[in-house]
């Protein structure tokens, strides 16, 4: 997915119908509760990093130790955390009883809130969407709340299954807002919400639904997943995403919830919907096997292939694109591979007079893992609306581990 200035299709290829983003919403650390607040943080190069895990999540002092190899400990003290308690929620607003809300995973609570705000952002009333053929695709892969509650097997409620099962996130949205299109929870690790957007686009392009919510949510409530990720050695000891920087040493885990409302472009134009941005094409693939590397190692060739596939499907020339919003986690291995793949896939005929600009939102808001792709797309839409490309937050010294030339705004 990306922004392009091209208007026509490439010879011999008929692109699928473009998809319009007609509504957006986000809840992020740093008291960011709207796309406009996010934009303020982006243009001011603000980092919303949280130095220490809040007490409302877990007691970090019980687990933190500078020696990563010490049993039961890890060397990551902070991250990027939402304000307040994850349990904060107004169940009556959504027609949920207080007793059911007790068992409701905070990730379900957050995705309901951003879905409502997303529809509101699109200028829609609840009665405008109720009973309609609208799909819901949610990216998520953590189950902290379920793990916490199920540690006590003697205390279970009739709402335990529907409240804590991560597989019900999208169904909860459909039920509360009476949406009758396809419903799916996508778990493809850190690409989950990008995959959700891709699947939502396909459902619209094939006529399976007439509108689609694509969302993502990631909350850090218990220590287990946090420790698992830290033990992999991919988290930054500084709990910060030093994207594109020589200081890149892993990523900072982040919380967040976001949603976009999608429609076929022709339907959005016909109905007078606000069009925030247009998705001209998308593609999905996996690495396969990276030679002599493990399952978590990124593939330069795989990333280049998916870029080329997306542009071919859209019928666009990559050289017409002026800006790429990168994954940009701030890992010493991932950033150089990603930028090299972008260079290979998009610079074949590009002139030096019109360089390809790169950026990444994770330097501002951290890596919200399953939800991260939603915020990258929201940022890209805001860039198109404003005509301004924000700089990369905290960038001091360009990562020297590269065999390519990049230019950052």
N, C-alpha and C positions, 0 to 999 in steps of 0.2 A: 504494500500500500504506500502511496506517496502522492505528493502534489506535483502536477505537471502543467506546463503551459501549452502542450500540444492539443490540437483540436480534432484532427482527423485520425483515421485508422491506418495502420501499416498495410502495405499491399498484400492482398491475398488472405487477410484475416478479418473476420467480422467480430468485433468485441461484444461481450455481454453488456446488458443495459447497465449504465452507471447507477450507483447507489448514493442517495443524498443523506447526509447527517443533518437531521432537523431538530435535534435536541441533545443537550449534554449536561451532565452533573458530576460532581466529584466531592468527596470528603477526604482530606489529606492532612498530614501533620502541619503544625504551624498555624492552626486555626483557619485553614483553607477549606471553605465550604461552598465554593462556587467557581466556575471557570474564570470569572473576572478576578477573583482573589488569587487564583493560580497564575493568571497572566501578570499580575502585579509582582508576584514572587519571581517569575521568570525574567521579566525585563530588568528587575533590580538585582539579578543574580543572587537571590537569597537562598541560603541553605537552611532547611528546617530540621536539621539533624538534632537528635535528642541525646545528650551525653550519657545518660544513665537510664536503664529500663525503669519505667514508672512503677511505683509500689502497687498500683492497681493491676499490674500484669503478674509479676512474680518477684521474689526477693533475689535480686541479682547478686547481692553480697554472699549468698549461700552457694553460689556456683562459680563466681569469677575468680580466675587465677591467671597470672601471667604465663604460667607454663601450660601450654595447650595440651600436653601429653599427660597431665595429672588426671587420674581417674575421677569422673564425676564433675569435672570442671572444664571451663573454656575461657579463652582470652579476649572475649568481646563484651564490652561493658554497656554499650548503648545501641542506638539504631535511629529509626524515624517513627515516632509514635503519635497516634491521634490524641487530641486533648481529651481529658476526662476519663471516665470509666467506660469500658466496652459494653457494660450492661445497661448504660443509660438509654432509655427508649420509652416512647409513649404508645403503649399497646392499644389503647382505646381509639387512637386516631386511625389505626388500621383494622379495627374491629376484632382485635385479639384480646382474649380474657387475660387478666393478670396471672392466673395460675398457669395458663399455657405459655405466657411470656417468660415465666421462670425457667422453662425448659427450652427456650428458643435460643439457638446459637446466635451470639452477637453478629456473626457474619450474615445470618438471615435478617437480622434487624437492620444492619447497615445497607444491605442490597435493596430492602424495601424503601428505605429513606431516599437513596439516590435514584431509584426508579421513579418515585413520585416526583422528585425535583426535575428529573430528566423530561418527563411528560409535561410538567409545568413549563419548563424552558422551551418546549416545542409549541407552547400556546394551546395545550390541550386540557380539557376537563376530564375528570374520571368517567363521566357518562359518554364522552366521545370515544373511549377505547373499550369500555365494558362490552363483553360479548363479541368482540371483533376478532378477526383472524390475524392476531398479532403474536409472533413468536418471541420466546425468551431464551437467550443463550448466555450462560454465566460461567466465567472462568474462575476456578478455585481448586486448591489441592490440599489445604491444611484442615485438620479436624481437632484442633486444640480443645474446644469445649466438650466435644464428645469424649475425648480421652480423659479429661478431668472428671466428668460426671460419672463415667463408667468405672472409675476406680473403686467405687463403693457399690458392689453388686446387690446389697440388701436394700438399697434405696432407689427404686425405679418407679416412674410414673407412666400413666398411659400416654403422655405426650413425649416421652423420651425418644421414641423412634423418629417421629416427625419433627421433633425439635432439634435433634442433634445430628442426624444423618446428613453429611455434606451433599449427598446426591439429591436432596430435595430442594436445594436453593432456588432453582429456576421454577419448580412447581409451586413453591411458596409465592413467588411473584405472580404467577399465572392465577393462582387461587385468590389472592387478595385483590387483584385488579380485574379479575374476570377476563383474562386474556385466553383466547381459544386456539392459538396457533401452536406450532411445534415447540417443545420444551426440552432443553438439554443442559446438563452441567458438564463442562469441558475440563478435563484434567490432563494437560500435557505439560506439566511443570511450569516453567517460567514463560512459556508461550501460550498459556491457557486462554487468556482474554483475547489475544490476537487470533487464536484459532476460533474463539467464539464469534469474533467479528467476521472472519472468513465464512464460517458456517451460516451466519445470519445473512450475509450477502448472497450466498448460493441459494438459500431458501427463498429469498426475495426474487432472485433472477429466474428461478424455476417455477415461480408462481405458487409455491407451497404456503406462503403467507403474504399479507399485504402491508405489514409493518413488522419491525423486529427490535426488541431491546437486546443490546449486546452489552454485557457488564462484566465486572471482575471485582473480587473482594479478597482481602488478605488481612487477617488480624493475628497478632502475636499475644496469646493469652496464657499459654503454659510454656514451661521451659523445654519440653521434650524436643519439638521440632527445631527450636533455636539451638539446642545443643547438638542435635544431629547435623545441622547445617554447618555449625562451627567446626565440628570434628572432621568434616570433609576438607577443611583448610581453605574454603572459598570465601570466608567472611574476613573483612578488614579488621585488624586489631584496633584501628581507630574508629570503627563503626561507621565509616564514611565511604561514599562512592567518589573516588578520585578519578572521574572519567577523563580519558585522554591524557592524563597527567603522569609525569615520571613517578609520582608518589603512589600510583595504583598498586594496591596490595590486597584486593578483595573488595567485596561490596558490603554495604550496610543494609541489613534487613529493614523493611519498612511496612507500615500499615497503610491501608487505603481502600476506598470503595469508589467505584465510578461506573457510569452507564452512558451509553449513547443510544438515541432512537433513530432507526434507519428506515428509509422508504425508497422505493424505486424513484429515480429522478423524475420521470414523467408524471408519476402520481403526485409527488411533492409539488411540482410546478402547477399541475392541474388544480390542486386543492389549496394553493396559496400558502403552503408551509414555509416557515423560515428555513433557508438552506445555508447551513453553517459551513459546509464543505462537501466535496463530492469524491467518492471512492471510485476510481475508474477501473481498477482491477485488483485482484488479490490472488495469492497462490500459497500453497502449503506443501512442505516436504519434510523429510528427516535426513539425518546425516548418513544413515547406513552405518558402516563400520569405518572409523578413522584408523588408518594403519598404525599399529603399535601404540594405540592410545585406548583409554578406558571410555566408558559410556558417557561421561560428562564432558569429554573434550570436544570443543566446537570444530566444525569442518569448514574450511575455507571454500572448498569446492561446492559443498552443499548449500552454503549461503549464497554463493554466486549463482547457482542453478535456480534457486527460488526467486531471486531478483529478476533474472532473465525470463522466467516463466510468468511472473506477474505482469511484466511489461508486454510480453507477447500476448497474453490473454486480454490485456487492455487495448492492444493495438497502438501502443505509444513507443516513441523513441526515448531511451533513457537519457540521451544527451539534452533533451528539452527540459529535464528536471533541474531545478536550481538548488534544491536543498533536500537533504536526507536527515530524518530524525532516527538516530541509531539506537540500538539496544543499550550500548554504552554502560555496562555495569561497573566498570572500574577495576576489573580483574586484569592482572598483568598478561595473561594469555589471551583472554577473550577480545579485548579492545583492538589489539593489532590485527588479529585474524579477521575481525568484522570489517575494519576499515580497508584492509587489503581486498576482501571479497567485494566490497562496494566499488573500490577503484577498478577492479577487473571487470565487473559487470556493467559499469555505467560510464566509463571514461574512454571507451574505444575511439570515439570521434569527437571528443570534447576539446574545445580550444582553450588556450591559456587565458584568453580574454574573458571567458565566462566560466570560472572555476566552479566546481561542485562544493557547496558549503555543507558542513556537518554540525550536528548538535546532539545533545542527549539530556533528557529531563531528569535522569537519575542523579545527576550532580546536585539538583535542587531538592528532590523529594525522596531520594533513596530508591532501593530496589524492592518494590512491592510484589515481586515474584508473580504469582498467578494473575494479579490485577494490573501489572505494570504496563502492558500494551495499551490498555484503555487510555491511560494518561498521556502516553506518547501520541496517540491519535488526536486526543483533545488538544494537545499542544500544537500539533500540525495544523489543526483547523483554526486555532487562534492566530497562528502565524499568517495564514492565508487571509484572514479577516483584517488584520492590522497592517500587513505588508512590512512587518518588522521581524527580523530574526534575532532572538535574544542570544547573548553570549553564554558560554559554558561557566556555570557557577564554580568558583574556587580554582579555576585553571591557572596554574603558575608556570610550570615547565612542561613542554610537550613531551609525551612519552618517547624516549629514545629507542625503544624496542620496535623499530618499524623499518620496513624496506619500501616505503611508499611516501608520497608527498600529500599532505592534507592541508586544507586551509580552514581555519575556524574564524567565525565572525567575532 
